[in-house]
Amino acid sequence: MASLSSGVSSREINMDQAQVSQPCALCGAMRKLEQSHIVPQFVYRWAQPMSGMHDFPNAQPRAMLCGNCEDRFSVFESEFARRVFHPFTAKSILSAKYLAWLRKFAASVCWRIIEEGVATNTLGDGSARWTPELSSCRETWRHYLMGQRPDVGAHHLHLLPWPGSDLKEGRVGPALDAVLRLPKSIPAKAADPTLHPIERQIFFSDLGSFVYAKLGPLVLLGLITDFSPQHWRGTRLNAEGKLKPRDVSVPDYCRDFLDARVRHNSR
């Protein structure tokens, strides 16, 4: 196979790989794989006119899923885009009843981020120490997405607005701003959706580890390890429920991570 140094792009290599039968990362079936985006395309479509950017870092799709599994994820993505993402980005409204599709959407994004990290050997610092927990998380989410288990076990998924985000039906953003203990000037600037609109990262620490995905003004967190379950409030996704403005609380290790991301995005 041609190397990147020979002038062949990673996108071209991914396209070539998709033309032969390979195991689907989700179901394991030998199929011609689709070009799968790690962060769903609707987020990029929203971000492009907002930010003026046309090329986003790490936006290239990867040969990861078969057509059936890609269609499975598309159902979750369509529901999330229609019921949560577009109302929030258009009218600052975060109010929706949800069923299993919301937690499955969050699991699908966080699982893809881990799969990409494993495939590209870019899991990040600290991953080796938490290999058993990472494997448990990866397989738990995979079985959940395949309908082979009813829940996500200890690897809970959380949804929260980016600090400083305004909501018309209440104000979740300021509650989180207070949790983060940030100067008032920083969240106001960092809330600008044109600044770093899409991010993804796997964070490891002795206190807790998680997958982080910033989808414009919304944040997904998927827990790999967590030793402070009692410190989460108002963010956890269940099998069904209702999104509505509420006070939120996150553990210190998560607060410190979000604090650092807000400060970075405010530069």
Backbone torsions as a table, in degrees:
resi	resn	phi	psi	omega
1	MET	NA	139.5	-179.7
2	ALA	-65.7	143.9	178.6
3	SER	-88.8	167.5	177.9
4	LEU	-63.8	-31.0	-177.8
5	SER	-69.0	-16.1	-179.9
6	SER	-83.6	1.8	178.1
7	GLY	99.4	2.6	178.5
8	VAL	-90.6	125.7	-176.8
9	SER	-77.7	159.8	177.0
10	SER	-62.5	-32.4	178.2
11	ARG	-65.1	-40.6	179.2
12	GLU	-66.2	-38.8	178.1
13	ILE	-64.9	-43.2	177.7
14	ASN	-60.2	-40.9	179.0
15	MET	-63.6	-41.6	178.8
16	ASP	-63.2	-42.4	-179.2
17	GLN	-62.4	-33.6	-176.7
18	ALA	-72.4	-11.8	-177.0
19	GLN	-84.6	-11.5	179.0
20	VAL	-115.0	157.0	-179.8
21	SER	-69.6	129.9	177.9
22	GLN	-140.5	161.0	178.7
23	PRO	-70.8	131.1	174.3
24	CYS	-66.6	134.5	-177.3
25	ALA	-64.8	-24.8	-177.3
26	LEU	-91.7	-58.8	-173.8
27	CYS	-94.6	-16.5	178.1
28	GLY	84.4	-5.2	-179.1
29	ALA	-68.7	144.8	177.0
30	MET	-79.6	112.6	-176.5
31	ARG	-146.6	165.7	165.8
32	LYS	-74.9	123.9	-171.7
33	LEU	-86.0	146.5	175.4
34	GLU	-80.9	162.2	172.8
35	GLN	-86.2	106.7	-173.1
36	SER	-102.5	131.5	173.0
37	HIS	-82.6	139.1	177.7
38	ILE	-71.2	-51.1	170.3
39	VAL	-94.2	130.1	-174.1
40	PRO	-56.3	149.5	-175.8
41	GLN	-61.7	-32.3	-176.3
42	PHE	-62.6	-26.7	177.5
43	VAL	-69.8	-41.8	177.4
44	TYR	-66.1	-38.8	178.8
45	ARG	-63.1	-36.5	175.9
46	TRP	-69.8	-40.8	-172.4
47	ALA	-73.0	-31.3	-174.4
48	GLN	-59.2	-56.2	179.5
49	PRO	-68.8	-28.1	-179.5
50	MET	-69.3	-39.1	-174.0
51	SER	-100.4	-17.3	-174.4
52	GLY	77.2	5.2	-180.0
53	MET	-90.6	144.9	176.5
54	HIS	-115.4	-25.3	178.2
55	ASP	-119.1	118.3	179.5
56	PHE	-106.1	142.6	177.7
57	PRO	-58.3	136.7	175.2
58	ASN	59.2	30.0	-179.0
59	ALA	-89.6	-7.6	-175.9
60	GLN	-66.2	137.4	176.0
61	PRO	-70.3	160.3	-179.5
62	ARG	-127.1	149.4	173.6
63	ALA	-73.5	103.1	-171.7
64	MET	-135.8	-43.8	-170.6
65	LEU	-118.3	148.1	171.3
66	CYS	-75.1	170.4	-177.9
67	GLY	-60.8	-39.4	-179.5
68	ASN	-64.0	-42.7	-179.4
69	CYS	-73.5	-33.6	174.6
70	GLU	-62.1	-41.9	177.3
71	ASP	-64.8	-37.2	178.2
72	ARG	-59.4	-46.6	-180.0
73	PHE	-68.5	-33.0	-178.8
74	SER	-61.5	-33.4	178.2
75	VAL	-63.3	-46.2	179.3
76	PHE	-64.4	-40.6	-177.8
77	GLU	-66.1	-41.3	-179.3
78	SER	-63.0	-42.5	179.1
79	GLU	-64.4	-45.1	-179.5
80	PHE	-64.0	-44.3	-179.4
81	ALA	-62.3	-43.7	-175.0
82	ARG	-75.3	-40.5	-171.9
83	ARG	-94.8	-24.0	-173.5
84	VAL	-121.8	-58.8	-169.8
85	PHE	-66.1	-53.2	-176.2
86	HIS	-67.6	-41.1	174.0
87	PRO	-60.7	-36.1	-178.7
88	PHE	-71.5	-45.0	-178.5
89	THR	-72.6	-26.8	-178.2
90	ALA	-87.4	-39.6	-171.0
91	LYS	-130.4	7.7	-179.4
92	SER	56.9	36.0	179.6
93	ILE	-109.8	122.8	175.2
94	LEU	-120.5	83.3	-177.8
95	SER	-151.6	107.9	-177.6
96	ALA	-161.5	137.0	169.3
97	LYS	-77.5	143.9	-178.7
98	TYR	-137.8	156.7	174.1
99	LEU	-116.3	-155.7	-174.1
100	ALA	-60.9	-23.4	-175.6
101	TRP	-59.4	-31.0	-176.6
102	LEU	-71.4	-48.8	178.2
103	ARG	-65.7	-34.1	178.5
104	LYS	-70.4	-35.1	174.2
105	PHE	-60.6	-49.7	-179.4
106	ALA	-60.0	-42.9	178.6
107	ALA	-63.1	-39.0	-178.0
108	SER	-64.8	-39.2	179.0
109	VAL	-69.3	-49.1	-177.7
110	CYS	-65.7	-37.8	177.5
111	TRP	-63.8	-42.4	179.3
112	ARG	-62.7	-35.8	179.1
113	ILE	-64.6	-41.2	176.6
114	ILE	-66.1	-44.6	-179.7
115	GLU	-58.9	-42.1	177.8
116	GLU	-62.5	-42.7	179.2
117	GLY	-61.9	-40.8	178.1
118	VAL	-66.0	-45.3	-176.2
119	ALA	-66.0	-32.5	-175.8
120	THR	-105.7	4.5	-179.1
121	ASN	55.2	45.2	-178.5
122	THR	-127.8	40.2	-179.0
123	LEU	-69.7	-23.6	175.2
124	GLY	101.6	174.1	-178.3
125	ASP	-63.3	137.9	176.2
126	GLY	91.0	-8.0	-174.9
127	SER	-65.6	-35.3	-176.4
128	ALA	-60.9	-37.4	-178.4
129	ARG	-66.2	-29.6	-174.7
130	TRP	-109.5	28.7	-177.1
131	THR	-57.6	-46.2	179.4
132	PRO	-61.6	-42.3	-179.6
133	GLU	-67.1	-39.2	178.5
134	LEU	-64.6	-41.5	178.3
135	SER	-64.8	-40.8	177.5
136	SER	-61.6	-45.2	-179.9
137	CYS	-62.4	-47.2	-178.3
138	ARG	-59.0	-46.5	-178.2
139	GLU	-74.0	-36.1	177.8
140	THR	-60.6	-48.6	179.7
141	TRP	-65.4	-37.6	-179.9
142	ARG	-62.9	-47.7	179.8
143	HIS	-64.7	-37.0	177.6
144	TYR	-63.3	-44.4	-179.1
145	LEU	-67.3	-28.5	178.0
146	MET	-83.0	-2.4	-177.6
147	GLY	77.0	18.8	-177.4
148	GLN	-94.1	-3.6	172.1
149	ARG	-150.1	152.8	-172.6
150	PRO	-86.7	-10.2	-174.2
151	ASP	-146.1	-176.8	-177.6
152	VAL	-108.9	15.6	177.5
153	GLY	59.2	-133.5	180.0
154	ALA	-84.0	-4.7	-174.4
155	HIS	-94.8	66.7	-174.1
156	HIS	-68.5	159.5	-179.7
157	LEU	-119.9	139.8	-174.9
158	HIS	-128.7	146.2	177.4
159	LEU	-128.2	131.7	177.8
160	LEU	-151.5	152.2	176.1
161	PRO	-70.6	150.1	173.9
162	TRP	-61.7	139.0	-178.4
163	PRO	-51.4	132.1	179.9
164	GLY	95.1	-8.1	-178.9
165	SER	-66.0	133.9	178.1
166	ASP	-87.5	139.9	174.4
167	LEU	-123.6	134.9	-179.6
168	LYS	-73.8	-34.2	179.4
169	GLU	-98.7	65.9	-177.9
170	GLY	104.3	-178.7	-175.9
171	ARG	-137.4	95.3	174.7
172	VAL	-78.6	-37.6	-176.0
173	GLY	-53.1	-54.3	-179.0
174	PRO	-60.2	-32.8	177.1
175	ALA	-61.5	-42.2	178.1
176	LEU	-71.0	-36.6	176.9
177	ASP	-56.7	-42.0	179.8
178	ALA	-66.4	-38.3	177.4
179	VAL	-60.8	-40.1	-177.5
180	LEU	-76.5	-16.3	178.2
181	ARG	60.3	44.2	-178.1
182	LEU	-95.4	150.6	170.8
183	PRO	-58.1	144.5	-174.7
184	LYS	-60.1	-29.9	-176.8
185	SER	-71.4	-25.4	-175.4
186	ILE	-75.0	-51.0	179.4
187	PRO	-59.5	-34.8	-178.9
188	ALA	-60.9	-40.8	-179.9
189	LYS	-76.8	-42.7	-176.9
190	ALA	-68.1	-22.5	-179.8
191	ALA	-72.0	-12.1	178.3
192	ASP	-58.5	115.5	-175.1
193	PRO	-67.7	-11.0	179.0
194	THR	-84.5	-9.3	179.8
195	LEU	-96.3	116.5	178.8
196	HIS	48.2	59.7	-172.7
197	PRO	-68.3	-23.4	-176.4
198	ILE	-133.1	125.9	177.2
199	GLU	-141.3	154.3	171.9
200	ARG	-151.9	145.5	-174.4
201	GLN	-165.7	152.2	170.7
202	ILE	-111.6	123.5	-174.2
203	PHE	-111.2	130.5	179.0
204	PHE	-121.9	137.3	173.2
205	SER	-156.5	167.8	178.9
206	ASP	-69.0	-21.5	-177.2
207	LEU	-90.6	-24.6	-179.0
208	GLY	171.6	153.5	-179.0
209	SER	-136.3	146.7	-177.1
210	PHE	-158.6	163.4	170.1
211	VAL	-93.6	133.3	-178.6
212	TYR	-118.6	130.2	175.2
213	ALA	-136.2	121.1	176.4
214	LYS	-99.9	115.0	179.9
215	LEU	-109.7	81.2	-175.3
216	GLY	63.1	-119.8	-177.8
217	PRO	-88.4	8.8	179.9
218	LEU	-121.0	149.0	-177.4
219	VAL	-124.8	132.4	170.7
220	LEU	-107.2	137.3	173.8
221	LEU	-128.5	125.2	177.2
222	GLY	-115.4	121.1	-171.2
223	LEU	-81.6	127.1	172.5
224	ILE	-92.9	-52.0	171.2
225	THR	-133.0	150.4	178.2
226	ASP	-156.8	120.1	-178.7
227	PHE	-108.5	12.4	179.9
228	SER	-135.6	53.5	-175.4
229	PRO	-62.2	-25.5	-178.0
230	GLN	-73.8	-10.3	-176.4
231	HIS	-96.0	1.3	174.3
232	TRP	-91.7	133.5	175.8
233	ARG	-148.7	128.1	172.0
234	GLY	83.0	9.8	-175.3
235	THR	-126.1	-18.7	-172.5
236	ARG	-72.0	137.9	176.8
237	LEU	-92.3	132.6	179.5
238	ASN	-111.0	-175.3	179.1
239	ALA	-63.1	-31.0	173.8
240	GLU	-157.9	160.9	-178.9
241	GLY	169.2	-159.2	179.0
242	LYS	-138.5	129.9	171.8
243	LEU	-81.1	130.2	178.2
244	LYS	-159.2	158.1	178.2
245	PRO	-59.3	134.9	-179.5
246	ARG	-162.1	161.9	173.1
247	ASP	-70.2	146.5	-179.2
248	VAL	-128.1	155.8	176.3
249	SER	-144.2	140.1	178.1
250	VAL	-132.6	154.8	178.2
251	PRO	-63.0	161.7	-176.7
252	ASP	-58.7	-40.0	-176.9
253	TYR	-65.3	-34.4	177.0
254	CYS	-73.9	-41.6	176.8
255	ARG	-56.9	-44.2	-178.9
256	ASP	-65.0	-38.0	178.3
257	PHE	-64.5	-48.9	-179.5
258	LEU	-64.7	-36.8	175.6
259	ASP	-56.1	-46.9	-179.3
260	ALA	-65.2	-39.1	-179.4
261	ARG	-68.1	-40.6	178.7
262	VAL	-62.2	-45.4	179.9
263	ARG	-63.5	-40.1	177.7
264	HIS	-62.9	-42.5	-177.1
265	ASN	-75.0	-10.0	-179.8
266	SER	-94.0	-1.4	-177.8
267	ARG	-69.3	NA	NA
